[in-house]
Amino acid sequence: MNFKKDLTENILAFWLKSSIDTKNGGIYTCVDKEGKVYGTDKSVWFQGRALWSFCKAYNTIEKKPEYLEAAKTIYSFLPKCTDTDGRMFFTVTEDGRELQKRRYYFSETFAAIGCAEYYKATGDKSVLETAERYFDVAYECYTGVRKNTPKINPDNQAMKALSPVMIMLSTVQVMRSANPCEKYDAIAKKCLNDVINGGFLTEKALMEGVSAEGEFMSSPTGRIVNPGHSMEAAWFIMMEGIITKNQEAIEIGKKIIDITWPLGWDKEHGGIIAFTDVLGMPPQQLEWDMKLWWPQCETMIALRMAYILFDDESYKEKYELVKKYCEDNFCDTENGEWYGYLHYDNTVSTTLKGNIFKGPFHIPRLYIIMALLDEYGNFDKYIG
């Protein structure tokens, strides 16, 4: 893979081809293998995520006017995705009318990072203010200031999940890069502590969910490990260690990689699986042994980061293994971009290139990071 060339001429070019909605604003992500739109419902997650991707590429890789123009079109659509209470929807019609509003506040976190990166591209203070509004709403949801309907009745089974903590850590890292201040330093420190010391990290795995007190729960839900999330969390933690010069965090990120690899890597067919049960019991998720695009991306980032930080050839070997696996199975050399979903034996499950959950984010982020590492050999440009 030539990451810089592939990012600009393949990955982002694929999404620019027909997914930007110049009439209504925003971006379509329901596209087929050739990039043609097959559904006009819009993912609000991907308004923020795509905004971040185009702006990050503009800010760090190449100042292509089409990236900034796409970002402007997407940014203009965000108000339509925002309800009167400041919360965002999950999906909207192509012209921005509400379809679904969920208890999750990831729409707001992704809008925050997209706006923060757009601010860095434009220098427009009003954009930074918008980013901070979205972040503050998300953080109020995260801390419970804004009440959300719980997924499981806490009176009968009180649990806490890994994903909100790790995403908040990543989000505040982006916010801090746009506006360094004590507020974001304190939140990042708390999130880091919550991931490391909140009960999620055990000697066997980084768990997806634990009891409200941070205890392991031996139930089908409590035993689940998501290797992609674990690898993603590992590099978020190591990134925080790099930013704050916290060697302990870097070492813990390494530990997470080391315990996750044997749980996630399919020794027979290759690839990182979607889910596993930490005690080896049958996972309830029927897609548990499928190979999805994003865990491969996060694993590659984590492994290359570990190789750079620890100069251990075993991480480079694993990185090259996953990289070749993706080249051989996910990359569509004929039509561009990546397939998103493979069966356990690496046959393509569906030829779509995008849907409500897959769009320009994990793959562009991978290519941006790898291109910068190829050029600079460190993470300074990405962090800045």
N, C-alpha and C positions, 0 to 999 in steps of 0.2 A: 504494500500500500504506500502510495505517495500521498501522505495525509493532506498537505496543503493543496496540492493539485486536485485531489479527489474531492476535497471539501468544496472548493470554488467551482470546479467544472462539472461535478457530478451531484453531490448531496444537496447543496443549497440551490444549485441550478435546477434540479429536479422539482423542488418546491416552488421556485419562482415561475416555473413554466406555466402553470395553470391554476395554482391554488390560492393566489392572492385575489381577494374579491375587491376589485376597484370600484364596483358600484355601491356596495353596502358598507365596505370596510371589513377588516378582519381577514382571516385565513380559513380556507376549507382544509380539513385533514382527511376526509373520507375520499381517498383517491385510490384508483386501481393500480395495477402493476406498471402502467405506462404514465401514471400521473394524472389521468383523467378523473374528474369529479364524478363519483357515483352516488353521493348523498350530500345534501346541502345543510343539514343540521351541523351546528358548529360547537366544537369543544371549547369551553371557556378556559380550561387548563392551558390549551394550546395557543390561545391568544397571548397569554403572558410568556409561555415557554418559547414560542416562535419569535416574539418580540426580543426576548433575551438572545436567542441564537443569532438572529441577523445583526443585532447590535454588537454582540461580543465578537462576531467575525469582522465586523466593520472596525471595531476599536482595536483589535489585536492582530488580525491577519491581513486584511486588505481593505482600503477605504473605497469600496465599490459603491457608486451612487445608488445602484439598484437595491442594495441592502438597506440603505437609509430610507429609500422610498417605500420599500415594503414595510419597514418599521413604522413609518409615519402612517401608513394605511391601517396597520394593525392597532397602533396606539389610539387612533381616532375611533375605533370600535369599542374600546374598553368601557366607556360610559354606558353603552347599551347593554353591557353584560353585568351591570351593577344595579342592585335593587335599591329601593329608597332607604333601607336601613344600613346601607354601606356594605352589606354582604354581596357576594357575587353569585351568579347562577353557575350551574354545572354544564348545562347545554342550553343553547338558544337557537332560534330559527336563523336563516341566513341574514335576515334584516334585524336581528337582535332582540326578538321577543322571547320571553321566558318559556323554556320547555321543562327544565328540571332544576331544582335547587336542593342541594344535599347538605347534610350536617358537616361534611368535610370542609375545611377552610383552605384547601390547597389551591383553589382558584385564586384566592387572595395572595398566597405566598408567591405563586408564579407571576401574577400581575406585578407584585412588588419588585421582583428581581428583573423583570422585563423593563419596567419603568426606570429602575436604577441604572441599568445599562444604557437605556435610551438617553437618560440625562447625561451620562458620560460622553455619549456621542454628540449631543447637541449643546450641552451647557445651559439648557433651559431650566431655570430654577423651579418653574411651575411643574415640570415633569418630576423633579425630585420630590416636591411636595405631594404629588399624586402617589409616588412610590411609598412615601412614608405613611400616607393615609391607608393604603392597602396593607402595609406591614402592621400598622397599629391595630387594624381590625383583626387580622390574622392572629396577632399576639394576644389580643383580648379573648379570642376564642380558645387559644392554646392554654391560657392561664385560668380560664373559667370565668373571667369577668363577663363575657358574653356566654350565656348558657346555650348549650346544644343538646339535642336529644341523644342520649347515649345509645351506642349500638347494642349493648347488652344491659339488662336491668342491673344496676350496681347494687341493689339491695340483695340480690341473689348471687351475683358473681361479679365482684369489682375487679376490673382488669385495666391495665394501661398498655398502650401499644408503642412499639419502637418508631414506626414511621413518622408520627408527628414530631418527635424529638429530633430525629436526624434531619428532617426537612427544614425544621426551624433553625437548626444549626447552620445548614447550608445557606438558607435564606438570609440570616443575619450576617453571614460572611460577605455576601454580595452587597447588602445595605451598608455595611461598614466600609467597604471599598469605595462606595460612592460618597459617603459622609462619615468619616472617622469621628467617633465620639464615645464618651463613657457609657452612654446608654447601650450601644451595640456591643461594646466590650463586655459589659456585665451580662447581657443576655447570652452571648456566645459562651462565656465561662459557665453559666448555669446549664445551658444545653449540653455542653461537653461533659459536665459532671453527671447530668441525668442519664446520658447514654452509658457512661463508663461505670457509674456507681448506683444506677437505678435498678439493678437486678437483672438487666437484660444480658449482660456478659457473664457467661459461666465458663467453666473449663472445657466444655464440649462444644459450645456454640454461642452465637449472638442470637438470642431468642426474639421472636416477633412480638410476643406478648407475655406479660407476667402479671401476678396479682397486684392490686393497688399498693401493697406493702413491699413489692419487689421480690416476691417469692415465686419459685418455679411451680407451675401448675400442670400436673400430669393428666391432662385431658387432650383430646384431639386438637383443640385450639391452642392450648398451652404448650404443646410439644412441637409446634410448627416452626421450622426454620425456612426463611426465604434467602437462599444464598446470594441472589442479586442485591437485595437490600443490605445484607451483611457486608458484601464487598464495597458497596456504595458508602455505607456508614464508615467503613475502615478508612477510605480515602478522605472522607470529610474530616474524620478525626485527625488523620495525619496532616491534612492541610491546615487545620487549626493549630497543630503542633508547630508546623513550619512558620505560620504567621506570628504566633506568640512565643516562638522559641521554647516550646514545651516538649522536651525530649521524652517525658513520660507518655504523653499523648501519642507521639510517633511510635513508641514501642508498643503501646496498646493497639494501635491500628495494625501493626505488623502481626500481633498475636491473633487478631480477628481474621486476618487473611489466612494465617497458618491453620486455624481450626476450621475455617469455612471451606477451604479448597477440597479436602477429602470428602466433605459432605455434598458439595455441589458439582464436582467434575464427574461426568459420565465416562468411566474408564473404557467402556465397550464402544460407544458411538461418538464420544467427544461432546463437548459443549457443557454449559452450566445449566442444570435442571431448574425448574421453576420452584419447587417446594420439596421438603423432605421432613420426616419425623425424626427428632433428635435421638429418640430411643429405638429407631428402626421399625416402628409400627406402621401400619398402612396409613398413608396420608389421606385425608378426606378430599382434598382437591383433586378432581379428576384429571386436571391438566398437569399434575405434579411432575411428570417426567418429560413434559414438552420443553423445547428450547425456545425461549423468547429472545428477541433482539437485545433488549436493554440490559439483562444480567451479563451478557457477554461484554457489552460496552463498559459497564462498571467494573467488571473483573479485570479487563485490560488496563484501565486507569490505575486501579489499586496495585496490580502487579508491577507495572512500570514505575510507579511511584516508590514502591518498596525497593525495587532494584536500584533506583537512583539514590535513595536514602541509606541503604544498607550495603550496596555493592556486593550483593549475593547473587551469584550466577543462576541459582535455582529459580529465582523470581523472573529473570530474563527468559529462561527456558520455558517456564509456564506461560509467560506473556506471548512468546512466539508461537506456542502451541495454540492458544486461544485465537491469536491473530490469524493463523493459517486456517483454523477451523471456520472462522467467520468468512474469510476470503472464499473458501471452498463451498460453503453452505448458505450463507446469508446474502452475500453480495450478488446483485443481479447485474452481470456485465453487459447484458443486452439492453435492458430498459433503464438502468440506473437505480440508485438507492439500494436499500436492503429489504428482503422479505422480513416479515415480523414474527412469524410463527412457524416453527418446525415441529413435526412429530418426533417421538423419542429416537427414531432411526434416521432423522435428519431429512426426511421427505417433507416437502413444503405442504403445510396444512391449508393455507389460503394464500392466494397470490396478491392480495391487497397490499398496498404500501403504506396505507394510513387508515386510521379510524378515529374514534373518540379518544383512544388512549395512545395511539402511535402517530407521531408527527415529528416535525423538526426540533428535536431537543437532545435526546440521549446520544444519537449518532453524531449530530454536529458538535456537541460538547466533547465527545471522544476525539473527533478529528481536530478540533481546535486545540485541545490540550496536547495531543500527540504532535501536531504541526509545530507548536511553540517549543515543545521539548526537543524536537528534531533541530530547530533553529538555535535555541538558546541554552538547552541542557539543564534548565532549572524552571521553577514555577513563578518567578518574579513577574513576568509579563502577564501571566494568567491572573495572578492575585491582584495586580494593580488596577 
